[in-house]
Amino acid sequence: MKNTLFWLIFFTTAWTFIDGSEMEQDFMWHLRKIPRVVSERTLHLTSPTFEADAKMVLSKVCGIECQKDLPAPNLSELEDSLSYETVFENGTRTLTRVKVQDFLEPIQNFTTKGASVRKKRQVYGTDSRFSILDKRFLTNFPFSTAVKLSTGCSGILVSPNHVLTAAHCVHDGKDYIKGSRKLRVGLLKMRNKRGGKKRRGSKRSSRAATGGNAREETKENLKERAKGRRRKEPGRGQRATDGRPSFQWTRVKNTHIPKGWARGGGGDAALDYDYALLELKRAHKKKYMELGISPTIKKMPGGMIHFSGFDNDRDDQLVYRFCSVSDESKDLFYQYCDAELGSTGSGVYLRLKEPDKKNWKRKIIAVYSGHQWVDVHGVQKDYNVAVRITPLKYAQICLWIHGNDANCTYG
């Protein structure tokens, strides 16, 4: 019954919340000219030590309320935060300085009017998450775009070679975390029900090949070999029978992190820049999800967002959820999605109508940062936070994907 309810909700999300006054609203992707983030120069840095401990929950970060009291950043400060580090698989590191061009929007701290009442962290009351167990959906879009990182986070495919995730999954703001030097990304696949490849030929043909001589295996020998295989691969058959997914692991070629997060010893990491892009060493053949510029809550059907990740409390299961956004600033969302550690780094997406077309399309509009401690009028409180993809961040991530800004004029 629960699965039936899930699929009913999933396939009707585009229109379930569009009724009455909302039917007249503009739930549509709008193609618009975006600012240009241009690489200016690249400097070589000393290799990182890769000694930081992984911290899924950060401390002393500036949230929405804190941002209201801050002065708007000037262009020079934005360019400094959008400059980025690249760490390569051999452990070397560079810093690329950028320039922002054609930035026409006013630089201001946007927040919604009025205070919102928010709830506590992690699972709120009844657990509203759905484990995706049916392989018909697990290995197909949009769920197949979710990936697992070897550092314990989630991510999402944004090109044949790239994964978008949270910066804190690989860097704690001062140094790269342990294990990130040999970072790997796990892409979903389904195991064969028998737990392995089907053997070619038959026992009869095998016996014919030996001519029935003394080397022909007896029943006892076959039993012993079967026992040996079972001892070698414990649990393999059970996992396959259960239909649980496995992962095809791929090494990461390089990692891009904005300087707004990777401050080193020069200050605290800014939650606004908790995102990173991983370039895979080997391209995949799966359908990926495109980037989109985050709309305001009023332009989301029902004010709802969606994301899927690998929550630690559901071993190796892909977990999907959707929920309402409770508050927003120019760079952050607060939301009520039930989630546990392991889901951080997931791509938050929407399904909106394409311009001049009848079909709807999903795009990534934020990165799930997790249950973060944020400053609320001098008091530390924990909320579910997602980092929005603004026009400037879209331009930066697009630059990372394509290597130049030529393909990043509109978004």
TORKE-828821 format. One record per atom (N, C-alpha, C): x, y, z. Coordinates in steps of 0.1 Angstrom, whole numbers, plus 5000, padded with zeros to 4 digits. Example, Ala and Ser with C-alpha at 12.3 -4.5 7.8 and 13.67 -1.06 7.14 Angstrom:
BEGIN
513249435078
512349555078
513249675078
512849785071
513749895071
512950005079
END
This chain:
BEGIN
500849885000
500050005000
500950135000
501950125008
502850245009
503550264995
503950164988
504550174975
503650234965
502350184966
501350244957
501150384959
501050424971
500950564975
502050644970
503350594971
504550664966
504450694951
504150584943
504150604929
503050704924
501950694932
500850784928
501250934931
501950954942
502451084945
503551124935
504451034932
505651064923
505251104909
504351034904
503951064890
502951174888
502351214899
501351324898
501951454905
503251454908
503751574915
503651704906
503651684893
503651804885
502251884886
501251804889
499951874890
499251864903
499651774912
498951754925
498751884932
499851974932
499752094940
499352214932
499052194920
498652304911
497152304910
496452384918
495052394918
494652534922
493452574919
492952704923
493852814918
494352904927
495153014923
496452974917
497052854921
498352814917
498352774902
497152734897
497052704883
497452814874
497252934878
497553054870
499053094871
499753034881
501153084883
502053024872
503153084871
504153044861
505152944865
504752814865
505652704869
506352664857
507352734853
508052714840
509552754841
510352674834
511752714833
511952834823
512652934827
512853044818
514353054815
514553054801
515953074796
516353224797
517453254804
517853394805
519353404804
519753514801
521253544800
521753554814
522953484816
523553474829
524853544829
525353584841
526753654842
527753554837
528953604833
530053524829
531053514840
531553394843
532653374853
533753334844
534853414843
535953394834
537253364842
537953264838
539253234844
540253334841
540953394851
541853494848
543353444849
543653374860
544953314861
544953194870
545853104869
545952984877
547352974884
547252954897
548452954905
548652814911
549852764912
550152634918
550252654933
549652564941
549652564956
550352444961
550752444973
551352334979
550252224980
550752094980
549751984981
549151984994
547851944995
547151935008
547551815015
547351815028
547751705037
546751595037
545451625034
544351525034
544251455048
544251545058
544251495072
542951535080
542051605073
540851655081
539851535083
539151545094
538151445097
536851485089
536151385084
534851415078
533851465088
533251585085
532251635094
530951675085
529951585087
528751615080
527951725085
528151755098
527451865105
528551965109
528452085104
529352195106
528952275118
529752365123
529452455134
529752595130
529052685137
529252835135
529252875121
528152855114
527952895101
526853005100
526953095091
525953205089
524753155081
523553155087
522353105081
521553225076
520253205073
519453315067
519353435077
519053405089
518853515099
520153595100
521253525101
522553585102
522853675089
522553625078
522753695065
522053825064
520853835071
520153955070
520854075076
521754045086
522554155093
523854185086
524254115075
525454135069
525354235057
526354315055
526354405043
526454325030
525854375020
525954305007
527354295002
527754184996
529154174991
529354254979
530554314978
530854384966
531454294955
531654344943
532054264932
533454194935
534354264941
535654204944
535554084954
534654094964
534453984973
533753864966
532853894957
532253784950
533253714941
534153784935
535153724926
536053634935
536353684947
537253604956
536653474960
535353484963
534553364967
534353264956
534253314944
534053234932
535353174926
536453234930
537753174926
537753034932
538452944927
538352804931
539652724931
539652624940
540752534941
540452414932
541452354926
541352224919
542352134925
541952014930
542951914935
542851794926
544051754921
544151644912
544351514918
544251404911
544351264917
545751234921
546751304916
548151284921
548451364933
547451444938
547651514951
548151664949
548351704936
548751844934
547451934934
547752064936
546552154938
546852284931
545852354926
545952484920
544852574925
545052704923
544052804926
543852884914
542552894909
542252974897
541453094902
542053214898
541353344901
540353374889
539253424892
538253454882
537753594882
537153634871
536553764870
535053744866
534253834872
532853824869
532453934859
531853894848
531453994838
529953984835
529354094830
527954104827
527054074839
527454114850
526654084862
525654204864
524454194860
523454304860
522554304872
522454194879
521554184890
522054264902
521254334910
521754404922
522254304932
523354334938
523954254949
523254284962
522354194966
521654224979
521354094985
521054094998
520653975006
519153965005
518653874997
517253844996
516753755006
515653785013
515053695023
513553715022
512853605025
511453615025
510953695037
509753755035
509253845046
508553755056
508753795069
508053725080
508853615085
508653585097
509453465103
508653335101
509453235099
508753105098
509053015110
508152935114
508352845125
508952715119
510052675124
510752555118
510852445129
511052325124
511052215133
512452165135
512652065144
513952015147
514551935136
515751875138
516551815128
516151675124
516651625113
516551485108
515151445105
514651335111
513351285108
512251355116
511251415109
510251495116
508951415118
508751355130
507551285133
507551155124
506551135117
506451015108
507451025097
508250915095
509250915085
508650915071
508851015063
508151025050
509050985038
510150925041
511150885031
510650755024
511050735011
510750615004
512050554999
512250425002
513350354997
512950304983
513850324973
513550284959
514150144957
513350044957
513849904957
513549844943
512549894936
512149834923
513249864913
513849764907
514949794897
514449864885
513149854882
512649924870
512750074872
512750124884
512950264887
514350304891
514950214899
516250234905
517250264895
517250194883
518350214873
517850304862
516750374864
516250464853
516150604859
516150704850
516050844853
514650874860
514650954871
515751034876
516550974887
516150854892
516850794903
518250754900
518450714887
519750664883
520850774883
520450894885
521351004885
522051024899
521550954909
522150964922
523350874923
524350924930
525650844931
526050844946
526950754949
527450744963
528950774963
529450854972
530850894973
531550804983
532850774981
533550684990
533750745004
533550885005
533750945017
532450945026
531350885020
530150865028
529050955025
529151035014
528151135010
527351074997
526451164993
525751134980
526151244970
525751224958
525951324947
525051304936
525151384925
524251364914
525051394901
524751314891
525351324878
524851444870
525751534866
525351654859
525951664845
526751564841
527251554827
527751404826
528251364814
528851234812
530151214821
530751324825
531951314833
531951374846
530851434851
530851514863
529751484873
530151504886
529251484897
529151604905
528051654909
527851764918
527551714932
528251764942
528051724956
528251844965
528251814978
528551924988
530051934990
530552054992
531952074994
532452005007
531652005017
532051945030
532251795029
531851735018
532051585016
533451555013
534251665009
535651635005
536551735012
536051845018
536851945024
536152005036
536852025047
536252075059
536252225061
536752295050
536852445051
538352485052
539152395058
540552425060
541452325053
541052205052
541852105045
540951995040
541551915030
540751805024
540751685034
539551625034
539351515044
540051385040
540251305050
540951175048
540151095038
540851035029
540150955019
539751025007
539851155007
539451234995
540551234984
541751194988
542851194978
542551084968
542050964973
541750854964
540150844963
539550954960
538150964960
537550884949
536450814952
535750734942
534250764942
533650744931
532150764930
531550634925
530450594932
529750474929
528450494922
528350444909
527150454901
526250334903
525050354904
524050244906
524050144895
523950014899
523649914889
523049794897
522349714890
521649594896
522449474894
522549394905
523249264904
522349164896
523049074890
522448954884
521748874895
520548824893
519848744904
520648624909
521548574900
522348454904
523648504910
523948634911
525048684917
526348674909
526248644896
527348634887
526948614873
527948594864
527748574850
527348424847
526548404838
526148274834
527248204827
527548084831
528648014825
528347964811
529247964802
529047914789
529247764789
528447704780
528547554779
527847484790
527747354790
527147264799
528047164805
527547104816
528446994822
528646884812
527646864804
527746754794
528846784784
528846904779
529946944769
531246944776
531346974789
532646974796
533146834797
532246744800
532646604801
533146544787
532346594777
532746544763
534146594760
534446714764
535746774761
536846694768
536646644780
537646564787
537646414782
536646374774
536646244769
536246144780
535646194791
535246104802
536346034809
537546094809
538746024815
538746054830
539946024836
540046024851
539846164856
540046274848
539946414852
538446454853
537546374849
536146404851
535746424865
535146534868
534846564882
533746484888
533946434900
532846364907
531946454914
530846404919
529846484926
530446544939
531346464945
531946514957
532846634954
533546634943
534446744939
533646874936
532546854930
531646964926
531047024939
530746944949
530246994962
531247074969
532547024969
533647094975
533847234969
533847234955
534047364948
532947464952
531747414953
530547504956
530747564970
531247474979
531447524993
532547634993
533547614985
534647704984
534147844979
533347844969
532747964963
531948034973
531147964981
530348024992
531148095002
532348025006
533148085016
533848205011
534148204998
534948324992
534048444991
532748424988
531848544985
530648534995
530848565007
529748565017
528748665014
527448625014
526348725013
526048764999
526848714989
526648764976
525348724970
525048594972
523748544966
522548604973
522648634986
521548694993
521248834988
522348914986
522149054981
521449054967
521948954959
521348954946
519848914947
519548814955
518148774957
517248884962
517748964971
517049074976
516849184966
517549184955
517349284945
518049414949
518949414959
519549534963
520549584953
520849714952
521749764942
523249734946
524049734936
525549744938
526049864931
527349894932
527850014927
529049984918
529050054907
530250054898
531150174902
532250144908
533050254913
534050304903
534150444903
534950514893
535850614901
537150614897
538050714904
537650854899
538050954908
537851094905
539151154900
539051214888
540251274882
540651404889
539751494891
539951614899
538751664905
538951754915
537851814923
537951964923
536852034920
536752174921
535952224933
536452314941
535852374952
535952524952
534852594954
534952744955
535752794967
536452904965
537252954976
536453004987
535153034984
534253074995
534052975005
534352845001
534352735011
535752695016
536652685006
538052635009
538852755014
538552805026
539252925031
540652895036
540952765039
542252735045
542252795059
543352865062
543452935075
542953085074
542353115063
541953255061
540553295066
539953205074
538553235079
537653115078
536453135083
535453025083
534853005069
534552875067
533852845054
532452905054
532052955042
530753015041
529752905036
528652885043
527752785040
527152805026
527152925021
526652965008
527352884997
528652845000
529452784990
529752634993
528852574999
528952435002
528552344990
529352354980
529152264968
530452244961
530552134954
531852094947
531452014935
532452014925
532251944913
533351844911
533051714909
533951604907
534051564892
535251564887
535351514873
535851364874
535051284867
535351134868
536451104858
537251004862
538350954853
537850884841
536650824842
536050754831
534650794829
534250824817
532850874814
531850764816
530650804820
529550704822
528650714810
527650624809
526750624798
525250644803
525150694815
523850714821
523250844817
521950854818
521350984816
521551074828
522051194826
522251284837
521251394838
521251474849
520251574851
520951714849
520251794842
520851924839
520752024850
521652124850
521552234860
520452324857
519852384867
518852494865
519152604875
518652724873
518752834882
517552824892
517852834904
516852814915
515852924914
514552894913
513452994913
513153014928
512253114930
511853144944
510753044948
510453044961
509452944966
508152964958
507753084955
506453104949
506353044935
507453024929
507452964915
507752814915
507652754927
507752604928
506352554930
505952444923
504652384925
504452344939
503552404946
503352364960
504552404970
505552484964
506652514972
507552394976
507452284967
508052154970
509352134963
510252064969
511552024963
511651864965
512551814957
512751664957
514251634957
514651524964
516051474962
516151334967
517151264961
517451124965
518851104969
519151024979
520451004984
520550864991
521750844996
522050715003
522150735018
520950745025
520950765039
521650655047
522450685057
523250585064
522350485071
521150515075
520350425083
519550325074
519750335061
519150235052
520250185042
520950085047
522250045041
522050015026
522850085018
522950065003
521550084996
520650145003
519350174996
519250324992
518750344980
518550484975
517250524981
517250644988
516050694995
515650824988
514350834985
513750954978
512851024988
512851154987
511851234996
511551364988
510351414992
510051544987
509351624999
509451754999
509051825011
508851975007
508352055016
508152195013
509352275018
509652385011
510652485016
510052585025
510652595037
510052685047
510552825047
511752845042
512352985042
513452985032
513753105027
514753115016
515553245018
516753245014
517553365012
518053354997
518953454994
519453454980
520253324977
520853264988
521753154986
521353024993
520353025002
519952915010
518552885010
518152755012
516852705015
516852645028
515852665036
515552585048
514352495044
514352365047
513252275043
513052175054
511852095052
511451995062
511751855058
512551835047
512751695043
513351605053
512751485055
513351385064
514651335057
515751335065
516951285059
517951245070
518851165067
519851115077
521251145070
522351125079
523651135073
523851035062
524651085052
524851005040
524051065028
523051135031
522251195020
522751335016
523751385025
524251515022
525051515008
524951625001
525551624988
524551584976
523351544980
522351504970
521951634962
521551614949
521051714941
519651744944
519251864947
517851894949
517251944936
516151884932
515651924919
514151954919
513752014908
512352054905
511951994892
510551984890
510051944877
509152064872
509552134862
508852244857
508652234842
507652314837
507352304823
508452384814
508752324803
509752394794
508952494786
509652604783
509052714775
508552664761
507352714758
506752684744
506652534742
506652444752
506552304750
505452254760
504952134757
503952074766
504651984777
505851944775
506451854784
507151924796
507351844807
507951894819
509351834820
510251914827
511651864828
512151894842
512951794846
513551804859
514951874858
515251964867
516552024867
517052044882
518352044884
518952054897
518952204901
518452244912
518352384916
519052414929
519552304936
520252324949
521052194952
521952204962
522752094967
522352084982
521951964986
521551945000
522851945009
522852035018
524052055027
523851975040
522651945044
522451855056
521851935067
521851875079
521451935091
522552015097
522452145095
523552235098
523252325110
524252355118
524052455129
524252595123
523252675125
523352805119
523052915130
523653035128
523553135138
522153205136
521353205146
520053275147
520053375158
520353495155
520353605165
521353565176
522553515173
523553485183
523353345189
522353275186
522053145192
522253035181
522952925184
523152825174
521952725174
521252715162
520152615160
520452535148
519852415148
520152325136
518852315127
519152325115
518052325104
518552235092
517652195084
517952135072
518252245062
519352235055
519752345047
520152295033
519752365022
520252335009
520852465003
521852454995
522552564989
521952584975
521452704973
520752724960
521752754948
521352714936
522152744925
521652874919
522452984922
522153114917
522753134903
522353244896
522953264883
524553264883
525153324894
526653324894
527153184897
526453104906
526952964908
526752874896
525652904889
525352834877
526552854867
526952984865
528053014856
529352954860
529552944873
530852884878
530852734876
529752664879
529652524877
529752484863
529052574854
529152554840
530552564835
531252664840
532652684836
533452554840
533252494852
533952374856
533652264846
532452244842
532052134834
532652144820
532552264814
532952284800
534352334798
534952384809
536352434808
536552574802
535452634798
535352764793
533952824795
533752954793
532453014795
531653024782
532152974771
531552984758
530152924758
529952804765
528752734765
527852774777
528152884784
527552914796
526853054796
526353094784
525853224782
524353234787
523653124785
522253124790
522053004799
521053024809
520752914818
519352924824
END
